[in-house]
Amino acid sequence: MSRIGKKPINIPAKVEVGIDGQLVTVKGPKGTLSRTLPGDVEVLVQEQIITVNRRNESRTARQLHGLCRTLVANMVEGVSTGYQRRLEIQGVGYRAQQEESNIKLSMGYSHPVIITPPEGIQLKVENNTNIIVSGIDKEEVGNLAAKIRAVRPPEIYKGKGIRYAGETFKLKQGKTGKK
């Protein structure tokens, strides 16, 4: 039995969960999310608790059990509290500007890079070097944060570029002089 899959999910106040066959819809104060789950798992709602069970003991059912439970738990948390990822820009001349809902990145290229968020995701720039990506869908927030980081990933010698807040990595030692 999957350790993650057998954990129950508590439904917070002001959150409604609807199940129509394999379609799970979660509605809360921040918005609505829905996802179609595979046929190998079933979702049950009893009082204020969601449980995810396997329909059979096949290999795919065992593989999907924990995944589907985590996806439903992320939907519940997203519509109740939301998700956010913070990015930091380091380097001389590197900066970000807010332009309505888009952001414009000046990252040392010959042209500025404009990032347009998908529907339901908000971008916010704080003091030209911090970017906050927020929304209710954990997957979309993470994908957009990764897309922004890919514009100029941290460089291994000086650490210049865009990194996640709190991300650490080891800098390489540069060339040494003749001895």
URQUIWO-V89404 format. One record per residue. RES is the residue in one small letter. PHI is phi in whole degrees, 0 to 359 (* if undefined). PSI is psi in whole degrees, 0 to 359 (* if undefined). OMEGA is omega in degrees with one decimal (* if undefined). Layout:
RES;PHI;PSI;OMEGA, RES;PHI;PSI;OMEGA
This chain:
m;*;137;-179.9, s;291;129;179.7, r;294;321;179.3, i;285;319;-176.0, g;297;329;-176.5, k;274;354;177.8, k;289;134;176.2, p;283;155;178.5, i;250;122;177.4, n;278;137;179.2, i;265;119;178.8, p;290;166;176.6, a;297;152;179.5, k;70;12;177.7, v;243;130;179.4, e;245;137;179.2, v;241;127;177.5, g;240;137;-179.9, i;236;124;178.6, d;233;90;-174.6, g;69;244;178.7, q;261;0;179.4, l;270;120;178.3, v;253;124;179.1, t;242;128;-179.9, v;240;125;-178.1, k;240;131;-178.7, g;213;188;-177.6, p;295;333;-178.7, k;271;342;-179.5, g;154;197;-177.6, t;232;136;175.9, l;232;145;175.5, s;218;150;-177.8, r;208;140;175.7, t;266;123;-178.8, l;265;156;179.1, p;297;160;-177.5, g;287;348;-178.5, d;283;349;179.4, v;236;155;176.0, e;232;145;-178.7, v;248;130;-180.0, l;238;138;176.9, v;244;121;176.5, q;231;118;-176.1, e;55;247;-178.3, q;246;30;-177.7, i;227;135;176.1, i;253;134;173.5, t;235;144;178.0, v;245;123;-177.6, n;237;157;174.9, r;274;144;175.7, r;278;331;178.3, n;212;181;-177.3, e;255;28;178.8, s;291;165;-178.6, r;298;316;-179.3, t;294;324;178.5, a;296;319;178.6, r;294;323;179.5, q;293;321;-174.6, l;276;346;-174.3, h;302;303;-178.5, g;293;322;179.6, l;299;311;-177.7, c;295;322;177.4, r;298;317;179.4, t;293;321;178.6, l;297;317;179.0, v;293;319;178.5, a;297;321;177.5, n;294;324;177.3, m;295;316;-179.8, v;297;315;179.9, e;292;324;-179.1, g;296;316;-178.4, v;283;343;179.6, s;266;315;-178.2, t;242;332;-178.9, g;87;172;-179.8, y;232;154;172.7, q;209;147;175.0, r;236;137;179.2, r;251;138;177.3, l;236;146;178.1, e;241;141;176.7, i;252;128;177.8, q;234;137;178.2, g;136;146;-179.1, v;291;127;178.5, g;85;354;177.6, y;273;130;179.2, r;201;167;178.4, a;233;147;177.6, q;230;142;176.4, q;275;130;174.1, e;229;94;-173.7, e;56;242;179.8, s;268;348;-179.5, n;271;168;169.4, i;232;147;179.3, k;246;122;-177.8, l;256;127;172.1, s;256;102;-171.1, m;239;28;177.0, g;88;3;175.6, y;274;172;-179.4, s;288;349;-178.0, h;220;153;175.1, p;285;150;178.5, v;257;123;-178.5, i;255;126;179.6, i;252;122;177.6, t;254;121;-177.9, p;283;150;173.6, p;290;169;-178.3, e;297;134;179.0, g;94;356;179.4, i;245;135;179.5, q;247;141;175.6, l;245;138;179.6, k;221;138;179.5, v;248;129;175.6, e;247;131;-179.8, n;33;48;171.2, n;62;350;-177.5, t;235;356;178.6, n;239;133;179.1, i;240;134;177.1, i;243;123;176.6, v;254;121;-178.3, s;224;154;179.7, g;176;185;-177.6, i;261;343;-179.3, d;261;112;-176.3, k;300;321;-178.4, e;295;314;-179.2, e;291;322;177.8, v;298;314;179.5, g;295;320;179.4, n;295;318;179.9, l;292;321;177.3, a;298;320;178.1, a;293;323;179.0, k;294;319;178.1, i;294;317;-179.7, r;297;326;-178.4, a;290;345;177.7, v;299;318;177.2, r;207;84;179.7, p;296;159;-178.6, p;301;135;-179.0, e;275;140;-166.9, i;280;348;-178.6, y;265;319;-178.9, k;244;347;179.0, g;82;14;-179.7, k;284;143;177.9, g;138;197;-179.9, i;255;129;178.3, r;225;159;174.0, y;291;149;177.8, a;297;129;179.7, g;85;357;179.9, e;288;132;177.8, t;239;148;173.6, f;206;159;-175.6, k;274;129;177.2, l;279;143;177.6, k;278;151;175.6, q;278;136;-179.9, g;284;189;179.0, k;295;148;174.9, t;250;153;-178.1, g;289;168;178.9, k;293;146;178.5, k;237;*;*
